[in-house]
Amino acid sequence: MNLVKVITGYSNLDFKALVLEYMPNGSLDKYLYSHNYFLHIRQRLSIMIDVARTLEYLHHGCSLPVIHCDLKPSNVLLDEDVVAHLSDFDISKLLGEDETDLYTKTLATFGYIAPEYGLDGLVSIKCDVYSYEIMLLETFTRRKPSEFEGDLSLK
């Protein structure tokens, strides 16, 4: 699936680092909010399909379900062919064999957090689905979740 590959890592008491696969087109965020870059509607659709397939793999294709917990455009990196790869798994969670959800104190990014995750710390694959839906809206409107008003407002 389309996950950013880890090339190597380094760790000591004061410093931790991962060297990741190079993604020459940067993040989806760059394309949504820069005046210098643009994605056609078909490219945006293809990117969101790539993300959906990768989430499907994480949630149902792994021996234990993986919840990303911080899905947002800056964590979607684009390779030379503008294929989307998920990155930034530092707050991801693994569900146990019989678990469908778990509690955590780790917080993700405002605007992308499912209500039950933000209020109670309860995470499940539904949290990633919620974040994906927010990201879909953002990708096709080119507006950040915090910019919506009325019924779509997060305020």
Kinemage of the C-alpha trace (Angstrom):
@kinemage 1
@onewidth
@group {chain A} dominant
@subgroup {mainchain}
@vectorlist {calphas} color= white
{ca met a 1} P 0.000 0.000 0.000
{ca asn a 2} L 0.934 3.649 -0.230
{ca leu a 3} L 2.816 4.220 2.993
{ca val a 4} L 5.947 6.365 3.109
{ca lys a 5} L 8.830 3.929 3.547
{ca val a 6} L 11.249 4.247 6.446
{ca ile a 7} L 14.818 4.097 5.089
{ca thr a 8} L 16.610 4.096 8.444
{ca gly a 9} L 16.335 5.430 11.962
{ca tyr a 10} L 18.548 6.796 14.716
{ca ser a 11} L 17.962 7.207 18.416
{ca asn a 12} L 19.844 8.222 21.547
{ca leu a 13} L 18.780 9.794 24.841
{ca asp a 14} L 18.514 13.307 23.378
{ca phe a 15} L 17.529 12.741 19.771
{ca lys a 16} L 15.319 10.517 17.649
{ca ala a 17} L 15.119 10.624 13.856
{ca leu a 18} L 13.724 8.655 10.949
{ca val a 19} L 14.931 8.955 7.382
{ca leu a 20} L 11.922 8.546 5.105
{ca glu a 21} L 11.548 7.867 1.411
{ca tyr a 22} L 11.847 11.100 -0.585
{ca met a 23} L 8.566 12.413 -1.971
{ca pro a 24} L 9.505 14.990 -4.650
{ca asn a 25} L 6.069 16.616 -4.888
{ca gly a 26} L 5.793 17.363 -1.173
{ca ser a 27} L 2.499 17.329 0.697
{ca leu a 28} L -1.100 17.592 -0.435
{ca asp a 29} L -1.333 20.630 1.839
{ca lys a 30} L 1.159 22.473 -0.369
{ca tyr a 31} L -1.037 21.939 -3.427
{ca leu a 32} L -4.258 22.952 -1.717
{ca tyr a 33} L -3.051 26.273 -0.325
{ca ser a 34} L -0.245 27.549 -2.542
{ca his a 35} L -0.751 29.907 -5.459
{ca asn a 36} L 2.270 28.337 -7.164
{ca tyr a 37} L 0.916 24.763 -7.315
{ca phe a 38} L -2.347 23.352 -8.601
{ca leu a 39} L -4.046 19.972 -8.823
{ca his a 40} L -6.788 19.309 -11.351
{ca ile a 41} L -10.004 17.776 -10.052
{ca arg a 42} L -9.031 14.331 -11.434
{ca gln a 43} L -5.688 14.490 -9.630
{ca arg a 44} L -7.406 15.393 -6.362
{ca leu a 45} L -9.866 12.525 -6.840
{ca ser a 46} L -7.030 10.094 -7.566
{ca ile a 47} L -5.159 11.240 -4.451
{ca met a 48} L -8.210 10.747 -2.250
{ca ile a 49} L -8.755 7.266 -3.733
{ca asp a 50} L -5.100 6.455 -2.910
{ca val a 51} L -5.674 7.609 0.678
{ca ala a 52} L -8.910 5.593 0.974
{ca arg a 53} L -7.190 2.430 -0.284
{ca thr a 54} L -4.341 2.915 2.155
{ca leu a 55} L -6.771 3.394 5.054
{ca glu a 56} L -8.623 0.254 3.950
{ca tyr a 57} L -5.325 -1.627 4.136
{ca leu a 58} L -4.421 -0.199 7.567
{ca his a 59} L -7.865 -0.911 9.012
{ca his a 60} L -8.644 -4.287 7.420
{ca gly a 61} L -5.548 -5.616 5.631
{ca cys a 62} L -3.083 -5.785 8.534
{ca ser a 63} L -2.993 -8.588 11.097
{ca leu a 64} L -3.930 -5.964 13.716
{ca pro a 65} L -5.858 -2.824 12.704
{ca val a 66} L -3.781 0.364 12.612
{ca ile a 67} L -5.467 3.699 13.379
{ca his a 68} L -3.532 6.624 11.906
{ca cys a 69} L -5.042 9.172 14.369
{ca asp a 70} L -3.722 12.265 12.554
{ca leu a 71} L -4.970 12.125 8.981
{ca lys a 72} L -4.686 15.540 7.301
{ca pro a 73} L -3.319 16.983 4.031
{ca ser a 74} L 0.142 17.714 5.441
{ca asn a 75} L 0.503 13.984 6.254
{ca val a 76} L -0.270 12.942 2.672
{ca leu a 77} L 2.918 13.067 0.606
{ca leu a 78} L 3.029 12.924 -3.195
{ca asp a 79} L 5.617 11.004 -5.206
{ca glu a 80} L 6.957 11.888 -8.668
{ca asp a 81} L 3.736 10.603 -10.289
{ca val a 82} L 1.507 12.489 -7.797
{ca val a 83} L 0.539 9.209 -6.119
{ca ala a 84} L -0.435 9.756 -2.475
{ca his a 85} L 1.481 8.096 0.376
{ca leu a 86} L 0.483 8.343 4.050
{ca ser a 87} L 3.123 9.534 6.498
{ca asp a 88} L 3.539 10.653 10.115
{ca phe a 89} L 2.514 7.628 12.142
{ca asp a 90} L 3.967 8.960 15.406
{ca ile a 91} L 0.629 8.937 17.271
{ca ser a 92} L -0.888 5.930 15.470
{ca lys a 93} L -2.459 3.155 17.513
{ca leu a 94} L -2.654 -0.621 17.068
{ca leu a 95} L -5.897 -2.292 18.089
{ca gly a 96} L -5.641 -5.655 19.836
{ca glu a 97} L -7.238 -8.763 18.355
{ca asp a 98} L -10.609 -8.297 20.022
{ca glu a 99} L -10.543 -4.502 20.367
{ca thr a 100} L -12.713 -2.179 18.298
{ca asp a 101} L -11.637 0.975 20.129
{ca leu a 102} L -9.269 2.176 22.853
{ca tyr a 103} L -8.705 5.196 25.074
{ca thr a 104} L -5.696 7.473 24.696
{ca lys a 105} L -4.548 10.883 25.887
{ca thr a 106} L -2.717 11.586 22.619
{ca leu a 107} L -4.318 14.459 20.736
{ca ala a 108} L -4.373 14.946 16.991
{ca thr a 109} L -4.863 18.140 14.993
{ca phe a 110} L -7.883 20.377 15.664
{ca gly a 111} L -10.346 20.305 12.791
{ca tyr a 112} L -9.640 16.685 11.884
{ca ile a 113} L -10.403 15.030 15.236
{ca ala a 114} L -13.573 12.952 15.511
{ca pro a 115} L -15.754 14.280 18.366
{ca glu a 116} L -15.429 11.106 20.475
{ca tyr a 117} L -11.634 11.235 20.119
{ca gly a 118} L -11.366 14.908 21.052
{ca leu a 119} L -13.824 14.786 23.958
{ca asp a 120} L -13.204 11.378 25.499
{ca gly a 121} L -9.922 10.133 24.017
{ca leu a 122} L -11.755 7.181 22.439
{ca val a 123} L -10.161 6.090 19.155
{ca ser a 124} L -11.336 3.574 16.583
{ca ile a 125} L -11.110 3.207 12.824
{ca lys a 126} L -14.171 5.479 12.745
{ca cys a 127} L -11.890 8.347 13.824
{ca asp a 128} L -9.799 7.911 10.672
{ca val a 129} L -12.992 7.752 8.597
{ca tyr a 130} L -14.139 11.042 10.151
{ca ser a 131} L -10.764 12.665 9.410
{ca tyr a 132} L -10.903 11.306 5.861
{ca glu a 133} L -14.332 12.881 5.333
{ca ile a 134} L -13.036 16.241 6.581
{ca met a 135} L -10.049 15.888 4.272
{ca leu a 136} L -12.345 15.079 1.320
{ca leu a 137} L -14.295 18.258 1.934
{ca glu a 138} L -11.079 20.235 2.270
{ca thr a 139} L -9.487 18.726 -0.852
{ca phe a 140} L -12.399 19.630 -3.099
{ca thr a 141} L -13.265 23.028 -1.600
{ca arg a 142} L -9.650 24.073 -0.882
{ca arg a 143} L -10.791 25.454 2.475
{ca lys a 144} L -9.365 24.451 5.857
{ca pro a 145} L -11.832 22.860 8.317
{ca ser a 146} L -11.548 25.902 10.595
{ca glu a 147} L -12.751 28.198 7.769
{ca phe a 148} L -16.217 26.680 7.374
{ca glu a 149} L -19.249 28.570 8.663
{ca gly a 150} L -22.854 27.770 9.517
{ca asp a 151} L -23.764 24.083 9.830
{ca leu a 152} L -20.244 23.059 8.799
{ca ser a 153} L -18.539 25.280 11.385
{ca leu a 154} L -16.237 23.676 13.942
{ca lys a 155} L -16.603 26.643 16.293
